[in-house]
Structures are given as C-alpha cells and as structure tokens.
Amino acid sequence: MQINKYIILLLTFSALLFVENTQAQEFDFVSRENTLKILFDSLFTRNDTKFLRTDNEKITLNDTIQHLFFETLKQYGSYNYPFDSLTHLGKIKSKDNLVRIINWNTKFSNGSFKYFGFVQYNNIKKNTIQTYLLTDKSDSIKNPETVVLSYYNWFGALYYGIYDYSIDNKTFYILFGWDGNNYYTNKKIIEILSFNNSGKPVFGKSVFKIEKKMQKRVIFEHSIKASMSCKYNKTVDAIVFDHLSPPKLSQKGQYQFYGPDGSYDGLKLLNGKWVLVPDIYVTNPKVKKKKK
C-alpha cells in the first residue's frame, strides 16, 4: 500500500513539474500526452491485484489528471490535437466542429462510478476556444429529468454520441451518455447541450415530450446484464432506442430486471420538441419492427 502511495505522489510531482517547466516555452503536446498516458495507465491498472488502487488513490490520481489535462486543453492548438494514445478516454466532436467533449469514468469499491471531463467550445463569435472542466454532482441532483444544469453542477455520464440540430438559428447538441449506476443497473441518458451568450455550456432543456409530460433530459435504467441501444437514426430522422420491460409483470418498477423486449421507441423532432413515438417503425432492415 505504501508503495502505491509513493508511486502516485511521484507521478503527481512529475506532472506538476512538467507544467512548470513548459510554461516558458512552446507547448509540447506529445510530451504532455505521454505524461497523461502514464497517469491514466496507473489509474486503470487492474491486471495485478497488488496494484489495484484504493478509492482514495483513485481520487488523488484523478485530481492530478484533471489539473494537468485542463492546463493542456487551454493551450493553443489543443482543440485539434487527437490524444490518440489516451485510450481510456471518450472523445467526441460535433458535426459542425464547434464542440468537443473529452471524458472518462472511474469505478469505486461500492460499484458506483464518478465521471470526469471537459467541454471545449469553438466560439466563432469570440474567435477563441473556451474550455470547461466538468464537475460530477450526480449524487446530489434530485429529479434530474426536471432541472437545467451547468458544467460545475453536472449530471455525470460517459458520452458516446453527439447530434447537432438547429431551431430558430440556434444550435443545440443532443448528447448520448452511459452511466454505470450500481452493481445491479446501468443507465442511458439523452441530454441537451447548448451554450449561453458568454459561451458557457448549459445542460438540459425542456424539449422532451414524454406523453403529456415535458422533461429536460431522458434517463433509462436497465439490468446490468442487458445492453440497450440508444442513438440518432438518420434513416428515420429520429432518436431510436430499445423499449425496456421486465420479463414478468410482477417485476414492474424493479429496474434490475429490465431489458430490451425486441421493440423500439423513438423521439421525433416536431415543432421544436422531441416527441415520444412509441413502437416507431424503423426502415433499417437490420432492426425489427415491434410485433403486434
């Protein structure tokens, strides 16, 4: 255990020293990426139980990574630098090339996950790249379907997809995220990202019409043993997702039993709102239509 702590302290000191030494010279993205890779590899080491990290060690490493990465992303040229060797990251960029999200997650001993990351906004009006550090506050956010959130009060998720669309000359970004909720269930999240007049990211918007109720985001929960598809489908011009249900009626509301039942629902953009379309007909021949 003492060796683990020594290694983490050494990595942290080396990373901070690297920041100090590069401030007065042209930024070296390759060297910085190599340093981040060492830190990420240390964080995600699982092959040998002798090197498994405690929760406190993981938090310390994540703090170091966030600090170093934030300083990196604030450097000129970072927006187009790929960070290809950092395989533990999720990296997505919008089709209009105005938004980039980099994020990752860490699993703790109680089965829960915490999420980390950054939003970069290519603010054309200000001719600058604005970078924001995301702070996961999921544990303290009650009724997340009903609230608008900020980058410092963020409903954490690991984003795997982004789709941009425009309403009244304003662009919005649909984010598709995954959350390893606990030992029994996972979640899929559909989130709206927009930017205010200052270029700061805003998460959530009352545009999802689920039956008669308006929601600011959509959250699905299902068994950890199941896999749920949730993404934008260009063929039908809609968000399409697996319909979830339990195998038995007596298990209704017990999401540890929920999984895809072979049918599909969707969200269709109508008059500026994403309206639920139950039993959506998907023309892609690889996807089955719900049986009557």
Sequence and secondary structure as in RCSB ss.txt:
>XXXX:A:sequence
MQINKYIILLLTFSALLFVENTQAQEFDFVSRENTLKILFDSLFTRNDTKFLRTDNEKITLNDTIQHLFFETLKQ
YGSYNYPFDSLTHLGKIKSKDNLVRIINWNTKFSNGSFKYFGFVQYNNIKKNTIQTYLLTDKSDSIKNPETVVLS
YYNWFGALYYGIYDYSIDNKTFYILFGWDGNNYYTNKKIIEILSFNNSGKPVFGKSVFKIEKKMQKRVIFEHSIK
ASMSCKYNKTVDAIVFDHLSPPKLSQKGQYQFYGPDGSYDGLKLLNGKWVLVPDIYVTNPKVKKKKK
>XXXX:A:secstr
 HHHHHHHHHHHHHHHHHHHHHTTS   HHHHHHHHHHHHHHHT  SSGGG   HHHHHHHHHHHHHHHHHHHTS
TTGGG   TT TTSEEEE TTS EEEEEEEEE TTS EEEEEEEEEEETTTTEEEEEEEEB GGG SSGGG  EE
TTBB   EEEEEEEEEETTEEEEEEEEEE  SSSEEEEEEEEEEE TTS EEE  S EEETTEEESEEEEEEETT
    EEEETTTTEEEEEEEE SSGGGTT GGG EEEEEEEEEEEETTEEEEETT     TTS     
